[in-house]
Amino acid sequence: MSVQSRHEGVVKPAAAPSIHVVRARKLLLGGAIGGVSAAVLCLIGFGIGYGWSGVISAALAAAMVLFFYGVGQYVMVLFADAGARTLLSVALCSYTARVVVLGLALLLYHKHAESWPLLPTAVFLTTVVKNITDAVQKAVVTGAGGQPLSPTPGYLGTLENNGVQLAPYNQFDSKVDAGLKAEVEKLKADIIAGTVKVESANAPK
């Protein structure tokens, strides 16, 4: 009787994630921690103020916000090492899909609002706008001019260059106190001037 030997496969250790993946994971984790913490505070506040209906409304709003951010950032983790074109295409597709899903959920709720009296309804007064138009334009103009697109320093959207801003209040504009609007504009000016420091562990070094 002969015994046949076989070669055992050698398991190679998995390669360490790239710095892009590590950064994307940190953003996902940091956002999740902050989002969940804010959600818990909202649940407590709405529960104290409005009882169970407030808790349910706050929970639905928190779930939508966490879903919107979580899915978007998780997609960035999956495609962190992709090329610029692929990353931009994936980000736009992800954003569109999330807006459609949340829009359908809100339409469904408003259609059956009388049957689902979850009052007070949590309202999105405003949100953060990320203006990627300027970044894309700058990259296209630079590339068309034959200059290399260096990742360092890259493009950083700020309040000063309108890379980020608050979305308009839209139908709630007339309901927002003029004094509050003035305070928001003053805070924006102070941040741009450096009077107010905005510090974050996820800010670019």
Helices and strands as residue ranges (DSSP letters): H 19-50, H 52-78, H 84-111, E 128-130, H 132-144, E 164-166, G 170-175, H 178-193
